[in-house]
C-alpha cells in the first residue's frame, strides 16, 4: 500500500518513522546532500513528500520553474518491485498538484532499470559534482 506523508498528513506511526529513519540513513550516507533531520523537517514544513510502500521509501519535492512545475524524485531506497509499484500513484499525485514533468536524480544504475524506460522515463542529462 502506498503511503504519503506530507506536511498536511503528518507522520503516520512510530513504526513508520523508525522504518523511514533506517532507510533514510542508508540512502543519505550515499547521497551526502542532506542529514536525516533535514528530510524530516522538509516533510514537516511541506518542502518534501515522503512515500512509503512495504520496506521502500521515496522522497520527492516540487520544483517550480518559470515554464514548468516538476516533481523531482531525489531519494529512493528499497526493492525495485516496491519502487515500481509506487511510481504510478506518486505521478498521479504530482499531476493533481499541477506538475507537468517529473525528474529523477540518482546513481548511474537507474539508467539500466527497464521498467523505468518502459514507462516513459528517458535519460536526458547528467549531473556532475565537484567538491570545493
C-alpha positions in Angstrom: 0.0 0.0 0.0 1.4 3.4 -1.0 1.5 5.9 1.9 2.4 9.5 1.5 3.5 11.7 4.4 3.3 15.5 3.7 3.0 18.5 6.0 -0.8 18.1 5.8 -0.9 14.4 6.8 1.9 14.3 9.3 3.9 11.2 10.2 1.6 8.1 10.3 3.0 6.0 13.1 6.1 5.5 15.3 6.8 2.3 13.3 6.7 4.2 10.0 9.1 6.8 11.5 11.6 4.2 12.6 11.5 2.4 9.2 11.8 5.7 7.4 14.8 6.8 9.5 16.6 3.5 9.0 16.1 3.6 5.2 16.8 7.3 5.1 20.2 6.8 6.9 21.2 4.2 4.3 20.4 6.3 1.3 21.7 9.6 2.7 25.0 8.0 3.5 25.4 7.6 -0.2 23.9 10.9 -1.3 25.7 13.1 1.2 23.4 16.0 0.4 21.1 16.1 3.5 21.0 14.8 7.0 18.0 12.8 8.2 16.8 15.7 10.2 16.8 17.9 7.0 14.4 15.5 5.3 12.2 15.1 8.3 12.0 18.9 8.7 11.3 19.3 4.9 8.4 16.8 5.1 7.1 18.6 8.2 7.2 22.0 6.6 5.9 20.9 3.2 9.0 21.2 1.1 9.3 17.4 0.6 7.0 14.4 0.4 7.8 11.0 1.9 6.3 8.0 0.1 6.3 4.5 1.6 5.4 1.0 0.4 6.5 -2.0 2.4 10.2 -1.7 3.0 10.8 1.0 0.4 10.7 4.8 0.5 10.9 7.7 -2.0 11.3 11.4 -1.1 10.2 13.9 -3.7 10.0 17.7 -3.9 8.1 20.0 -6.2 10.2 22.4 -8.2 8.6 25.5 -9.7 10.4 26.9 -12.7 9.2 29.8 -15.0 7.8 27.3 -17.5 7.2 24.1 -15.6 6.1 22.6 -12.4 8.3 19.5 -11.8 8.1 16.6 -9.3 11.7 15.7 -8.5 12.5 12.3 -7.1 15.7 12.8 -5.2 15.9 9.9 -2.7 14.8 6.3 -3.1 15.6 3.1 -1.2 14.1 -0.3 -1.1 13.2 -3.1 -3.5 12.7 -2.4 -7.2 9.3 -4.1 -7.2 8.0 -1.9 -4.4 9.5 1.2 -6.0 7.9 0.3 -9.4 4.6 -0.1 -7.7 4.8 3.3 -6.1 5.6 5.3 -9.2 2.0 5.5 -10.8 0.5 6.8 -7.5 3.2 9.3 -7.0 2.9 10.6 -10.5 -0.9 10.8 -10.2 -0.5 12.9 -7.0 2.0 15.1 -8.9 -0.5 15.7 -11.7 -3.1 16.6 -9.1 -0.6 19.3 -7.8 -0.2 20.8 -11.2 3.1 19.1 -12.2 3.7 18.6 -15.9 7.0 16.8 -15.7 9.0 14.6 -13.4 12.7 14.3 -12.9 14.9 11.8 -11.0 18.4 12.4 -9.6 20.2 9.2 -8.8 23.1 6.9 -9.4 24.2 5.7 -12.8 22.4 2.4 -12.2 19.0 3.9 -12.7 19.8 4.1 -16.4 19.6 0.3 -16.6 16.1 -0.1 -14.9 14.0 -1.5 -17.6 10.6 -0.7 -16.1 11.5 3.0 -16.0 12.4 3.1 -19.6 9.3 1.1 -20.5 7.1 3.6 -18.6 8.4 6.6 -20.4 11.5 7.8 -18.4 14.3 9.0 -20.6 17.9 9.6 -19.8 18.3 13.3 -20.6 21.2 14.9 -18.8 24.0 14.1 -16.4 24.7 15.6 -13.0 28.3 16.2 -12.3 29.7 17.1 -8.9 33.0 18.6 -7.7 33.9 19.1 -4.1 35.1 22.7 -3.3 
